């Protein structure tokens, strides 16, 4: 029994000693090279993770920037900022709003609207650069049905009154007859863009009644 115990102890000591031997073998010159390689790999791995992290951050920044550029609520600059303050998404939104106001104006002589007669058309509404005092400018072009139309001045007056009443904010309106569409277009253009002449015309009861009948909304 005693010899058995001694043998077991001897085997145990041998097992313990074999551990350091293995460790010593691993810690040898070959192991040192391996350890160095492992250390190099670890460093490389750490560097890779850092680079990947920066790459992911850059991709996320690009994604968020693209999303903001497509967002309707993104910050606007210049003319768009002014339009946003007035409640419009962009120049097209203002153009469509004005066209909706004008399309229902009735012709002074015919039972048709100016849209029906193609006197008013969406492509004839232009949103121009704002004034120095930061007021939006809109140019409206209309096309009389005949080159000698005697009611062109009245139509221009109807257009101005309708837009000024229909928009809840101040916009500078420039109203013109389409180039070459009327025999006296220059004279008419001066009349319908002269504030004093417009005010004087609207003081005339008969003329004011004609304008009101043309621009009133259908019930």
Backbone as a printed PyTorch tensor [residue, N CA C, xyz], in Angstrom:
tensor([[[  0.8380,  -1.2140,   0.0000],
         [  0.0000,   0.0000,   0.0000],
         [  0.8600,   1.2450,   0.0000]],

        [[  1.8980,   1.2360,   0.8470],
         [  2.7830,   2.3900,   0.9140],
         [  3.4820,   2.6180,  -0.4190]],

        [[  3.8980,   1.5090,  -1.0080],
         [  4.5570,   1.6520,  -2.3220],
         [  3.5880,   2.1940,  -3.3700]],

        [[  2.3410,   1.8330,  -3.2640],
         [  1.3090,   2.2940,  -4.2080],
         [  1.1170,   3.8000,  -4.0790]],

        [[  1.0750,   4.2270,  -2.7800],
         [  0.8920,   5.6590,  -2.5360],
         [  2.0720,   6.4510,  -3.0670]],

        [[  3.2940,   5.9390,  -2.8120],
         [  4.4930,   6.6110,  -3.3070],
         [  4.4780,   6.7230,  -4.8330]],

        [[  4.0180,   5.6230,  -5.4610],
         [  3.9780,   5.6320,  -6.9270],
         [  3.0150,   6.7010,  -7.4400]],

        [[  1.8540,   6.8150,  -6.7790],
         [  0.8640,   7.8160,  -7.1810],
         [  1.3910,   9.2220,  -6.9850]],

        [[  2.0440,   9.4270,  -5.8410],
         [  2.6380,  10.7410,  -5.5970],
         [  3.6800,  11.0750,  -6.6430]],

        [[  4.4590,  10.0030,  -6.9780],
         [  5.4750,  10.2140,  -8.0000],
         [  4.8620,  10.5860,  -9.3380]],

        [[  3.7500,   9.9120,  -9.6810],
         [  3.0530,  10.2160, -10.9430],
         [  2.4810,  11.6320, -10.9190]],

        [[  1.9860,  11.9880,  -9.7110],
         [  1.4230,  13.3300,  -9.5670],
         [  2.4770,  14.3990,  -9.7560]],

        [[  3.6630,  14.1590,  -9.0930],
         [  4.7560,  15.1120,  -9.2550],
         [  5.2120,  15.1820, -10.7050]],

        [[  5.2230,  13.9910, -11.3200],
         [  5.6260,  13.9700, -12.7250],
         [  4.6730,  14.7750, -13.5820]],

        [[  3.3430,  14.6730, -13.2790],
         [  2.3330,  15.4250, -14.0440],
         [  2.4940,  16.9140, -13.8450]],

        [[  2.8020,  17.3010, -12.5750],
         [  2.9850,  18.7310, -12.3100],
         [  4.2040,  19.2540, -13.0430]],

        [[  5.2720,  18.4560, -12.9880],
         [  6.4980,  18.8770, -13.6580],
         [  6.3130,  18.9470, -15.1630]],

        [[  5.4730,  18.0590, -15.6910],
         [  5.2740,  18.0650, -17.1420],
         [  4.6050,  19.3380, -17.6090]],

        [[  3.7850,  19.9440, -16.7020],
         [  3.1050,  21.2130, -17.0630],
         [  4.1070,  22.2920, -17.3490]],

        [[  5.0350,  22.5770, -16.4000],
         [  6.0220,  23.6090, -16.6750],
         [  6.8590,  23.2880, -17.8810]],

        [[  7.0880,  21.9890, -18.0870],
         [  7.8940,  21.6120, -19.2410],
         [  7.2100,  22.0540, -20.5200]],

        [[  5.9040,  21.7990, -20.5570],
         [  5.1480,  22.2250, -21.7420],
         [  5.1770,  23.7260, -21.8660]],

        [[  4.9430,  24.3820, -20.7090],
         [  4.9530,  25.8400, -20.7060],
         [  6.2960,  26.3710, -21.1380]],

        [[  7.3320,  25.7300, -20.6270],
         [  8.6850,  26.1470, -20.9860],
         [  8.9120,  25.9740, -22.4730]],

        [[  8.3880,  24.8690, -22.9870],
         [  8.5400,  24.6380, -24.4320],
         [  7.8460,  25.7260, -25.2240]],

        [[  6.6160,  26.0820, -24.7630],
         [  5.8660,  27.1350, -25.4610],
         [  6.5400,  28.4790, -25.3290]],

        [[  7.2350,  28.6380, -24.1880],
         [  7.8720,  29.9360, -23.9640],
         [  9.2300,  30.0250, -24.5760]],

        [[  9.6470,  28.9960, -25.3140],
         [ 10.9650,  29.0020, -25.9390],
         [ 11.0520,  29.9830, -27.0690]],

        [[ 12.1830,  29.9100, -27.7800],
         [ 12.4070,  30.8530, -28.8630],
         [ 11.3520,  30.7260, -29.9410]],

        [[ 10.9860,  29.4610, -30.2110],
         [  9.9220,  29.2660, -31.2130],
         [  8.6340,  29.8710, -30.7240]],

        [[  8.3650,  29.6800, -29.4330],
         [  7.1400,  30.2250, -28.8650],
         [  7.1780,  31.7330, -28.8710]],

        [[  8.4030,  32.2780, -28.6070],
         [  8.5290,  33.7300, -28.5860],
         [  8.1750,  34.3100, -29.9460]],

        [[  8.6430,  33.6160, -30.9710],
         [  8.3010,  34.0870, -32.3260],
         [  6.8290,  33.9960, -32.5510]],

        [[  6.2570,  32.9000, -32.0980],
         [  4.8100,  32.7370, -32.2650],
         [  4.0610,  33.8010, -31.5000]],

        [[  4.5800,  34.0560, -30.2400],
         [  3.9260,  35.0820, -29.4240],
         [  4.0050,  36.4250, -30.0970]],

        [[  5.1720,  36.7030, -30.6950],
         [  5.3280,  37.9760, -31.3940],
         [  4.3630,  38.0670, -32.5470]],

        [[  4.2370,  36.9090, -33.2460],
         [  3.3010,  36.8910, -34.3710],
         [  1.8930,  37.1140, -33.8790]],

        [[  1.5930,  36.4310, -32.7370],
         [  0.2410,  36.5910, -32.1780],
         [ -0.0020,  38.0300, -31.8070]],

        [[  1.0590,  38.6340, -31.1760],
         [  0.9140,  40.0420, -30.8030],
         [  0.6890,  40.9050, -32.0170]],

        [[  1.4090,  40.5960, -33.1010],
         [  1.2370,  41.3660, -34.3310],
         [ -0.1610,  41.2230, -34.8700]],

        [[ -0.6440,  39.9840, -34.8210],
         [ -1.9990,  39.7320, -35.3050],
         [ -3.0090,  40.4990, -34.4830]],

        [[ -2.7800,  40.4960, -33.1490],
         [ -3.6980,  41.2010, -32.2640],
         [ -3.7130,  42.6870, -32.5780]],

        [[ -2.4940,  43.2430, -32.7910],
         [ -2.4220,  44.6660, -33.1170],
         [ -3.1130,  44.9680, -34.4190]],

        [[ -2.8820,  44.0860, -35.4010],
         [ -3.5230,  44.2730, -36.7020],
         [ -5.0210,  44.2010, -36.5750]],

        [[ -5.4890,  43.2410, -35.7560],
         [ -6.9260,  43.0870, -35.5540],
         [ -7.5130,  44.3250, -34.9130]],

        [[ -6.7790,  44.8510, -33.9150],
         [ -7.2640,  46.0630, -33.2460],
         [ -7.3450,  47.2280, -34.2110]],

        [[ -6.3080,  47.3360, -35.0810],
         [ -6.3020,  48.4130, -36.0590],
         [ -7.4400,  48.2570, -37.0440]],

        [[ -7.7080,  47.0180, -37.4240],
         [ -8.8010,  46.7510, -38.3640],
         [-10.1330,  47.1740, -37.7830]],

        [[-10.3330,  46.8920, -36.5210],
         [-11.5990,  47.2490, -35.8640],
         [-11.7600,  48.7620, -35.8390]],

        [[-10.6720,  49.4770, -35.5530],
         [-10.7360,  50.9280, -35.4940],
         [-11.0690,  51.5250, -36.8530]],

        [[-10.4070,  51.0050, -37.9040],
         [-10.6770,  51.4970, -39.2610],
         [-12.1050,  51.2090, -39.6720]],

        [[-12.5530,  50.0230, -39.3290],
         [-13.9360,  49.6520, -39.6640],
         [-14.9190,  50.5670, -38.9650]],

        [[-14.5810,  50.9090, -37.7040],
         [-15.4710,  51.7970, -36.9580],
         [-15.5640,  53.1620, -37.6140]],

        [[-14.3950,  53.6790, -38.0450],
         [-14.4110,  54.9840, -38.7220],
         [-15.1760,  54.9060, -40.0320]],

        [[-15.0240,  53.8080, -40.7520],
         [-15.7400,  53.6290, -42.0240],
         [-17.2430,  53.6040, -41.7960]],

        [[-17.6610,  52.8810, -40.7510],
         [-19.0940,  52.8130, -40.4550],
         [-19.6380,  54.1820, -40.0830]],

        [[-18.8530,  54.9550, -39.3090],
         [-19.2930,  56.2940, -38.9270],
         [-19.4360,  57.1910, -40.1450]],

        [[-18.4750,  57.0680, -41.0730],
         [-18.5470,  57.8810, -42.2960],
         [-19.7670,  57.5130, -43.1320]],

        [[-20.0490,  56.2170, -43.2470],
         [-21.2160,  55.7690, -44.0080],
         [-22.5020,  56.2830, -43.3720]],

        [[-22.5410,  56.2570, -42.0440],
         [-23.7360,  56.7230, -41.3470],
         [-23.9320,  58.2180, -41.5490]],

        [[-22.8300,  58.9790, -41.5450],
         [-22.9150,  60.4150, -41.7800],
         [-23.4300,  60.7210, -43.1760]],

        [[-22.9310,  59.9900, -44.1730],
         [-23.4000,  60.1760, -45.5590],
         [-24.8830,  59.8480, -45.6640]],

        [[-25.2920,  58.7640, -44.9970],
         [-26.7000,  58.3540, -45.0550],
         [-27.6020,  59.4270, -44.4540]],

        [[-27.1960,  59.9720, -43.3030],
         [-28.0150,  60.9880, -42.6570],
         [-28.0570,  62.2670, -43.4760]],

        [[-26.9170,  62.6160, -44.1060],
         [-26.8780,  63.8150, -44.9390],
         [-27.8130,  63.6760, -46.1380]],

        [[-27.7890,  62.5030, -46.7780],
         [-28.6820,  62.2580, -47.9160],
         [-30.1390,  62.3030, -47.4880]],

        [[-30.4060,  61.7770, -46.3110],
         [-31.7830,  61.7730, -45.8170],
         [-32.2660,  63.1980, -45.5740]],

        [[-31.4030,  64.0310, -45.0170],
         [-31.7680,  65.4170, -44.7610],
         [-32.0210,  66.1720, -46.0520]],

        [[-31.2310,  65.8690, -47.0920],
         [-31.3990,  66.5640, -48.3630],
         [-32.7270,  66.2240, -49.0200]],

        [[-33.2530,  65.0340, -48.7020],
         [-34.5310,  64.6280, -49.2850],
         [-35.7080,  65.0090, -48.3980]],

        [[-35.4230,  65.4440, -47.1970],
         [-36.4790,  65.7520, -46.2490],
         [-37.0730,  67.1130, -46.5730]],

        [[-38.3910,  67.1990, -46.6370],
         [-39.0340,  68.4630, -46.9520],
         [-38.7980,  69.5140, -45.8720]],

        [[-38.4710,  69.0630, -44.6700],
         [-38.2560,  69.9760, -43.5770],
         [-36.7960,  70.3960, -43.4580]],

        [[-35.9710,  70.0040, -44.4380],
         [-34.5550,  70.3640, -44.3770],
         [-34.4120,  71.8820, -44.4390]],

        [[-33.3210,  72.3890, -43.8930],
         [-33.1070,  73.8330, -43.8470],
         [-32.9390,  74.3660, -45.2610]],

        [[-33.6460,  75.4520, -45.5780],
         [-33.5740,  76.0450, -46.9080],
         [-32.7360,  77.3150, -46.8700]],

        [[-32.2080,  77.6930, -48.0270],
         [-31.3780,  78.8780, -48.1220],
         [-31.8740,  79.7460, -49.2700]],

        [[-31.5830,  81.0530, -49.2020],
         [-31.8790,  81.9550, -50.2940],
         [-33.3650,  82.0710, -50.5890]],

        [[-33.7070,  81.9640, -51.8910],
         [-35.0870,  82.1310, -52.3290],
         [-36.0150,  81.0920, -51.6930]],

        [[-35.5340,  79.8630, -51.5810],
         [-36.3650,  78.8190, -50.9940],
         [-36.7060,  79.1410, -49.5450]],

        [[-35.7570,  79.7220, -48.8190],
         [-36.0110,  80.0810, -47.4240],
         [-37.1350,  81.1100, -47.3410]],

        [[-37.1290,  82.0710, -48.2540],
         [-38.1870,  83.0880, -48.2760],
         [-39.5330,  82.4550, -48.5900]],

        [[-39.5570,  81.5460, -49.5500],
         [-40.8080,  80.8710, -49.9000],
         [-41.3150,  80.0190, -48.7350]],

        [[-40.4000,  79.3690, -48.0190],
         [-40.7920,  78.5680, -46.8600],
         [-41.4320,  79.4570, -45.7950]],

        [[-40.8950,  80.6470, -45.6150],
         [-41.4650,  81.5760, -44.6300],
         [-42.8920,  81.9710, -45.0090]],

        [[-43.1570,  82.0330, -46.2950],
         [-44.5010,  82.3990, -46.7690],
         [-45.4530,  81.2010, -46.7750]],

        [[-44.9070,  80.0080, -46.5330],
         [-45.7590,  78.8210, -46.4530],
         [-45.7500,  77.9390, -47.6800]],

        [[-44.7700,  78.1340, -48.5880],
         [-44.7010,  77.3300, -49.8080],
         [-43.4930,  76.3940, -49.7510]],

        [[-43.6530,  75.2000, -50.3350],
         [-42.5500,  74.2420, -50.3540],
         [-41.4260,  74.7110, -51.2740]],

        [[-41.8260,  75.3000, -52.4170],
         [-40.8460,  75.7540, -53.4000],
         [-41.5360,  76.6840, -54.3930]],

        [[-40.8210,  77.0910, -55.4390],
         [-41.3840,  78.0160, -56.4240],
         [-42.5700,  77.4010, -57.1610]],

        [[-42.4990,  76.1120, -57.4300],
         [-43.6000,  75.4370, -58.1300],
         [-44.8790,  75.4800, -57.3110]],

        [[-44.7490,  75.3410, -56.0050],
         [-45.9160,  75.3860, -55.1190],
         [-46.5890,  76.7500, -55.2020]],

        [[-45.8080,  77.8270, -55.1940],
         [-46.3710,  79.1760, -55.3310],
         [-46.9930,  79.3610, -56.7050]],

        [[-46.3410,  78.8690, -57.7340],
         [-46.8610,  78.9720, -59.0940],
         [-48.2290,  78.3020, -59.2070]],

        [[-48.3510,  77.1080, -58.6540],
         [-49.6180,  76.3750, -58.7110],
         [-50.7110,  77.0710, -57.9090]],

        [[-50.3380,  77.6730, -56.7820],
         [-51.3100,  78.3920, -55.9580],
         [-51.8980,  79.5710, -56.7230]],

        [[-51.0360,  80.3220, -57.4030],
         [-51.5090,  81.4800, -58.1680],
         [-52.3580,  81.0340, -59.3530]],

        [[-51.9510,  79.9620, -59.9990],
         [-52.7320,  79.4760, -61.1340],
         [-54.1340,  79.0580, -60.6980]],

        [[-54.2470,  78.4340, -59.5390],
         [-55.5600,  78.0340, -59.0290],
         [-56.4450,  79.2450, -58.7690]],

        [[-55.8360,  80.3610, -58.3910],
         [-56.6120,  81.5900, -58.1900],
         [-57.1110,  82.1560, -59.5120]],

        [[-56.2760,  82.0970, -60.5450],
         [-56.5810,  82.7660, -61.8120],
         [-57.4670,  81.9530, -62.7420]],

        [[-57.4150,  80.6540, -62.6300],
         [-58.0870,  79.8090, -63.6180],
         [-59.6070,  80.0020, -63.6400]],

        [[-60.1720,  80.4850, -62.5410],
         [-61.6330,  80.6300, -62.4670],
         [-62.1260,  82.0170, -62.8640]],

        [[-61.2250,  82.9330, -63.2100],
         [-61.6600,  84.2670, -63.6460],
         [-62.4560,  84.1300, -64.9430]],

        [[-63.6010,  84.7890, -64.9720],
         [-64.4640,  84.6840, -66.1510],
         [-64.1340,  85.7750, -67.1720]],

        [[-64.2700,  85.4200, -68.4200],
         [-64.0690,  86.3910, -69.4870],
         [-65.1670,  87.4570, -69.4160]],

        [[-64.8290,  88.7310, -69.6260],
         [-65.8320,  89.8030, -69.5070],
         [-66.9910,  89.6890, -70.4930]],

        [[-66.7860,  89.0270, -71.6330],
         [-67.8320,  88.9680, -72.6610],
         [-68.3770,  87.5620, -72.8910]],

        [[-67.5630,  86.5310, -72.6880],
         [-67.9790,  85.1660, -73.0170],
         [-68.2530,  84.3630, -71.7500]],

        [[-69.1350,  83.3900, -71.8430],
         [-69.4510,  82.5530, -70.6740],
         [-68.3900,  81.4650, -70.4520]],

        [[-67.1560,  81.8800, -70.4240],
         [-66.0290,  80.9500, -70.2630],
         [-65.0390,  81.5360, -69.2670]],

        [[-64.1860,  80.7010, -68.7440],
         [-63.1210,  81.1840, -67.8720],
         [-61.8930,  81.5190, -68.7170]],

        [[-60.9770,  82.2440, -68.1190],
         [-59.7350,  82.5610, -68.8230],
         [-58.9160,  81.3040, -69.0840]],

        [[-59.0800,  80.3070, -68.2370],
         [-58.4080,  79.0270, -68.4850],
         [-58.9990,  78.3390, -69.7090]],

        [[-60.3350,  78.3530, -69.8350],
         [-60.9880,  77.7270, -70.9850],
         [-60.5120,  78.3380, -72.2990]],

        [[-60.2950,  79.6400, -72.2800],
         [-59.9010,  80.3530, -73.4990],
         [-58.3870,  80.3810, -73.7020]],

        [[-57.6480,  79.7630, -72.7760],
         [-56.1820,  79.7420, -72.8280],
         [-55.5870,  81.1470, -72.7450]],

        [[-56.3380,  82.0430, -72.1110],
         [-55.7970,  83.3790, -71.8490],
         [-54.8150,  83.2900, -70.6750]],

        [[-55.1720,  82.4270, -69.7220],
         [-54.3120,  82.1380, -68.5730],
         [-53.8160,  80.6990, -68.6990]],

        [[-52.5390,  80.4790, -68.4430],
         [-51.9570,  79.1360, -68.5340],
         [-50.8380,  79.0430, -67.5030]],

        [[-50.6310,  77.8510, -67.0010],
         [-49.6750,  77.6700, -65.8910],
         [-48.2430,  78.0330, -66.2790]],

        [[-47.8820,  77.7820, -67.5360],
         [-46.5240,  78.0990, -67.9890],
         [-46.2800,  79.5980, -68.0980]],

        [[-47.3460,  80.3890, -67.9550],
         [-47.2040,  81.8420, -68.0290],
         [-46.9990,  82.4950, -66.6730]],

        [[-46.7890,  81.6860, -65.6420],
         [-46.5550,  82.2150, -64.2890],
         [-45.1060,  81.9180, -63.9060]],

        [[-44.3720,  82.9660, -63.5700],
         [-42.9460,  82.8110, -63.2850],
         [-42.6210,  83.3810, -61.9060]],

        [[-41.9330,  82.5990, -61.0960],
         [-41.4470,  83.0830, -59.8020],
         [-40.0390,  83.6150, -60.0250]],

        [[-39.8770,  84.9150, -59.8150],
         [-38.6150,  85.5890, -60.1000],
         [-37.7930,  85.7630, -58.8170]],

        [[-36.5110,  86.1420, -58.9550],
         [-35.6990,  86.4340, -57.7600],
         [-36.3300,  87.5580, -56.9450]],

        [[-36.2210,  87.5070, -55.6220],
         [-36.8410,  88.5380, -54.7760],
         [-36.1700,  89.8940, -54.9290]],

        [[-36.8640,  90.9220, -54.4580],
         [-36.3090,  92.2780, -54.4940],
         [-35.2130,  92.4270, -53.4420]],

        [[-34.5470,  93.5590, -53.4460],
         [-33.4910,  93.8190, -52.4610],
         [-34.0570,  93.8590, -51.0450]],

        [[-35.3130,  94.2270, -50.9290],
         [-35.9600,  94.2530, -49.6110],
         [-36.5700,  92.9030, -49.2520]],

        [[-36.2070,  91.8710, -50.0130],
         [-36.6080,  90.4850, -49.7310],
         [-38.1160,  90.2630, -49.8910]],

        [[-38.6720,  90.8000, -50.9610],
         [-40.0780,  90.5810, -51.3040],
         [-40.1290,  89.6770, -52.5360]],

        [[-40.9360,  88.6400, -52.4740],
         [-41.0540,  87.7190, -53.6060],
         [-41.6490,  88.4330, -54.8160]],

        [[-41.1660,  88.0620, -55.9900],
         [-41.6320,  88.6700, -57.2370],
         [-42.2170,  87.5860, -58.1330]],

        [[-43.4200,  87.8460, -58.6380],
         [-44.0790,  86.9100, -59.5410],
         [-44.4540,  87.6500, -60.8290]],

        [[-44.0870,  87.0810, -61.9420],
         [-44.4570,  87.6450, -63.2450],
         [-45.5600,  86.7810, -63.8530]],

        [[-46.6460,  87.4330, -64.2600],
         [-47.7720,  86.7240, -64.8590],
         [-47.9580,  87.2130, -66.2920]],

        [[-47.9700,  86.2740, -67.1950],
         [-48.1410,  86.5720, -68.6170],
         [-49.5000,  86.0420, -69.0640]],

        [[-50.2500,  86.8370, -69.8140],
         [-51.5190,  86.3420, -70.3470],
         [-51.6150,  86.6080, -71.8450]],

        [[-52.4710,  85.8530, -72.4700],
         [-52.5560,  85.8640, -73.9290],
         [-53.9710,  86.2270, -74.3830]],

        [[-54.2070,  87.4610, -74.8140],
         [-55.5410,  87.8470, -75.2970],
         [-55.9800,  86.9680, -76.4610]],

        [[-57.2840,  86.7990, -76.5870],
         [-57.7950,  85.9000, -77.6320],
         [-57.5630,  86.4480, -79.0400]],

        [[-57.5220,  87.7700, -79.1650],
         [-57.2660,  88.3930, -80.4800],
         [-56.2910,  89.5580, -80.2870]],

        [[-55.4920,  89.8930, -81.3150],
         [-54.4770,  90.9490, -81.1780],
         [-55.0480,  92.3400, -80.9200]],

        [[-56.3300,  92.5440, -81.2150],
         [-56.9350,  93.8590, -81.0240],
         [-57.9620,  93.8370, -79.8880]],

        [[-57.8380,  92.8960, -78.9610],
         [-58.8010,  92.7480, -77.8650],
         [-58.9480,  94.0600, -77.0890]],

        [[-60.1630,  94.5470, -77.0170],
         [-60.4260,  95.8260, -76.3360],
         [-60.5400,  95.6630, -74.8280]],

        [[-60.5890,  94.4110, -74.3560],
         [-60.7590,  94.1530, -72.9310],
         [-59.4640,  93.6660, -72.2620]],

        [[-58.3410,  93.7810, -72.9550],
         [-57.0760,  93.2880, -72.4130],
         [-56.6940,  94.0040, -71.1130]],

        [[-56.9550,  95.3220, -71.0700],
         [-56.6370,  96.0760, -69.8520],
         [-57.5070,  95.6060, -68.6920]],

        [[-58.7840,  95.3660, -68.9510],
         [-59.6900,  94.8830, -67.9180],
         [-59.2600,  93.5000, -67.4210]],

        [[-58.8460,  92.6440, -68.3320],
         [-58.3880,  91.3030, -67.9360],
         [-57.1420,  91.4030, -67.0530]],

        [[-56.2110,  92.2760, -67.4290],
         [-55.0200,  92.4660, -66.6100],
         [-55.3660,  92.9760, -65.2230]],

        [[-56.3450,  93.8580, -65.1450],
         [-56.7890,  94.3810, -63.8550],
         [-57.4340,  93.2820, -63.0080]],

        [[-58.2220,  92.4280, -63.6450],
         [-58.8480,  91.3090, -62.9350],
         [-57.7820,  90.3630, -62.3580]],

        [[-56.7530,  90.1070, -63.1480],
         [-55.6760,  89.2230, -62.6990],
         [-55.0030,  89.7990, -61.4540]],

        [[-54.7120,  91.0890, -61.4910],
         [-54.0300,  91.7140, -60.3570],
         [-54.8910,  91.6880, -59.0980]],

        [[-56.1300,  92.0800, -59.2060],
         [-57.0140,  92.1320, -58.0360],
         [-57.2220,  90.7380, -57.4560]],

        [[-57.4050,  89.7510, -58.3190],
         [-57.6460,  88.3810, -57.8540],
         [-56.4610,  87.8470, -57.0540]],

        [[-55.2500,  88.0600, -57.5520],
         [-54.0650,  87.5420, -56.8640],
         [-53.8270,  88.2920, -55.5550]],

        [[-53.9320,  89.6270, -55.5940],
         [-53.6760,  90.4080, -54.3910],
         [-54.6740,  90.0750, -53.2780]],

        [[-55.8930,  89.7890, -53.6460],
         [-56.8800,  89.4180, -52.6250],
         [-56.7280,  87.9670, -52.1710]],

        [[-56.2670,  87.1350, -53.0750],
         [-56.2170,  85.7030, -52.7680],
         [-55.0210,  85.2640, -51.9610]],

        [[-53.9350,  86.0460, -51.9930],
         [-52.7350,  85.6770, -51.2440],
         [-52.6910,  86.4430, -49.9260]],

        [[-52.3830,  85.7640, -48.8240],
         [-52.3960,  86.4120, -47.5010],
         [-51.1050,  87.1650, -47.1820]],

        [[-50.2680,  87.3940, -48.1600],
         [-48.9930,  88.0500, -47.9120],
         [-48.6340,  88.9340, -49.1010]],

        [[-47.6480,  89.7680, -48.9060],
         [-47.2510,  90.7240, -49.9240],
         [-46.3270,  90.0900, -50.9500]],

        [[-46.7060,  90.2010, -52.2250],
         [-45.8780,  89.7310, -53.3320],
         [-45.9090,  90.7920, -54.4260]],

        [[-44.7640,  91.0840, -54.9860],
         [-44.7150,  92.0550, -56.0770],
         [-45.1530,  91.3670, -57.3640]],

        [[-46.1990,  91.9200, -57.9760],
         [-46.7500,  91.3360, -59.1970],
         [-46.3590,  92.1620, -60.4200]],

        [[-45.8270,  91.4950, -61.4130],
         [-45.5690,  92.1070, -62.7160],
         [-46.4450,  91.3680, -63.7240]],

        [[-47.3980,  92.0860, -64.3160],
         [-48.3580,  91.4580, -65.2250],
         [-48.1380,  91.9970, -66.6370]],

        [[-48.0100,  91.0770, -67.5880],
         [-47.6940,  91.4670, -68.9630],
         [-48.5020,  90.6400, -69.9580]],

        [[-48.7750,  91.2760, -71.0850],
         [-49.3510,  90.5550, -72.2090],
         [-48.2290,  89.7540, -72.8780]],

        [[-48.5540,  88.5780, -73.3460],
         [-47.5620,  87.7510, -74.0230],
         [-46.9620,  88.5190, -75.1940]],

        [[-45.6530,  88.4090, -75.3270],
         [-44.9380,  89.1680, -76.3460],
         [-45.5150,  88.9210, -77.7420]],

        [[-45.9030,  90.0160, -78.4120],
         [-46.4220,  89.9320, -79.7700],
         [-47.8720,  89.5230, -79.8820]],

        [[-48.5900,  89.4240, -78.7280],
         [-49.9730,  88.9340, -78.7620],
         [-51.0150,  90.0440, -78.8700]],

        [[-50.5740,  91.3090, -78.7790],
         [-51.5340,  92.4170, -78.8570],
         [-50.8950,  93.6030, -79.5620]],

        [[-51.7380,  94.3650, -80.2680],
         [-51.2370,  95.4850, -81.0610],
         [-50.6950,  96.6190, -80.1890]],

        [[-51.2570,  96.8000, -79.0140],
         [-50.8240,  97.8980, -78.1350],
         [-50.3300,  97.3390, -76.7890]],

        [[-49.5870,  96.2590, -76.8320],
         [-49.1790,  95.5820, -75.6040],
         [-48.3380,  96.4670, -74.6850]],

        [[-47.4790,  97.3040, -75.2330],
         [-46.6180,  98.1350, -74.3920],
         [-47.4340,  99.1240, -73.5670]],

        [[-48.4000,  99.7450, -74.1870],
         [-49.2480, 100.7100, -73.4830],
         [-50.0960, 100.0160, -72.4140]],

        [[-50.6260,  98.8530, -72.7540],
         [-51.4470,  98.1180, -71.7870],
         [-50.5900,  97.6330, -70.6200]],

        [[-49.3860,  97.1810, -70.9130],
         [-48.4940,  96.7280, -69.8400],
         [-48.2050,  97.8540, -68.8500]],

        [[-48.0280,  99.0690, -69.3460],
         [-47.7930, 100.2130, -68.4580],
         [-49.0120, 100.4790, -67.5790]],

        [[-50.1920, 100.3800, -68.1660],
         [-51.4150, 100.6620, -67.4130],
         [-51.6470,  99.6650, -66.2770]],

        [[-51.4630,  98.3840, -66.5600],
         [-51.7930,  97.3730, -65.5500],
         [-50.6720,  97.1500, -64.5320]],

        [[-49.5610,  97.8990, -64.6800],
         [-48.4830,  97.8240, -63.6930],
         [-48.2170,  99.1720, -63.0260]],

        [[-49.1150, 100.1120, -63.2520],
         [-49.0070, 101.4360, -62.6480],
         [-49.9660, 101.5150, -61.4630]],

        [[-49.4290, 101.6470, -60.2590],
         [-50.2610, 101.6270, -59.0510],
         [-51.3010, 102.7380, -59.0450]],

        [[-50.9230, 103.9290, -59.5030],
         [-51.8600, 105.0540, -59.4960],
         [-53.0140, 104.8190, -60.4700]],

        [[-52.7060, 104.3130, -61.6370],
         [-53.7690, 104.0260, -62.6170],
         [-54.6870, 102.9210, -62.1130]],

        [[-54.1120, 101.9380, -61.4560],
         [-54.9250, 100.8320, -60.9310],
         [-55.8780, 101.3440, -59.8600]],

        [[-55.3510, 102.1690, -58.9580],
         [-56.1830, 102.7220, -57.8830],
         [-57.3080, 103.5910, -58.4580]],

        [[-56.9750, 104.3840, -59.4700],
         [-57.9840, 105.2480, -60.0910],
         [-59.0530, 104.4190, -60.7870]],

        [[-58.6290, 103.3330, -61.4450],
         [-59.5940, 102.4830, -62.1420],
         [-60.5620, 101.8310, -61.1670]],

        [[-60.0740, 101.3880, -60.0230],
         [-60.9260, 100.6990, -59.0480],
         [-61.8490, 101.6620, -58.3030]],

        [[-61.6060, 102.9580, -58.4610],
         [-62.5190, 103.9410, -57.8820],
         [-63.7200, 104.1990, -58.7900]],

        [[-63.6250, 103.7580, -60.0270],
         [-64.7460, 103.9160, -60.9630],
         [-65.7810, 102.8320, -60.6680]],

        [[-67.0020, 103.1930, -60.2680],
         [-68.0020, 102.1940, -59.8650],
         [-68.3170, 101.1730, -60.9540]],

        [[-68.4610, 101.6270, -62.1800],
         [-68.8160, 100.7100, -63.2700],
         [-67.6840,  99.7090, -63.5440]],

        [[-66.4480, 100.2130, -63.5790],
         [-65.3110,  99.3400, -63.8290],
         [-65.1040,  98.3690, -62.6680]],

        [[-65.2930,  98.8730, -61.4480],
         [-65.1280,  97.9990, -60.2780],
         [-66.1620,  96.8800, -60.2870]],

        [[-67.3840,  97.2020, -60.7250],
         [-68.4220,  96.1670, -60.7970],
         [-68.0680,  95.0980, -61.8260]],

        [[-67.5090,  95.5180, -62.9690],
         [-67.0890,  94.5520, -63.9840],
         [-66.0200,  93.6120, -63.4320]],

        [[-65.0580,  94.1810, -62.7210],
         [-63.9750,  93.3760, -62.1500],
         [-64.5280,  92.3870, -61.1280]],

        [[-65.4060,  92.8680, -60.2540],
         [-65.9710,  92.0090, -59.2070],
         [-66.7580,  90.8390, -59.8080]],

        [[-67.4840,  91.0960, -60.8750],
         [-68.2530,  90.0300, -61.5210],
         [-67.3420,  88.9850, -62.1600]],

        [[-66.2080,  89.4330, -62.6710],
         [-65.2890,  88.5110, -63.3450],
         [-64.5180,  87.6380, -62.3470]],

        [[-64.1970,  88.2020, -61.1840],
         [-63.3140,  87.4660, -60.2620],
         [-64.0400,  86.7650, -59.1290]],

        [[-65.3420,  86.9960, -59.0020],
         [-66.0330,  86.3780, -57.8670],
         [-66.0860,  84.8580, -58.0430]],

        [[-65.9670,  84.1730, -56.9200],
         [-65.9850,  82.7130, -56.9370],
         [-67.3970,  82.2100, -57.1760]],

        [[-67.4900,  81.1230, -57.9240],
         [-68.7960,  80.5410, -58.1790],
         [-69.3420,  79.8930, -56.9140]],

        [[-70.6100,  80.0500, -56.6970],
         [-71.2440,  79.4780, -55.4970],
         [-71.5820,  78.0210, -55.7180]]])
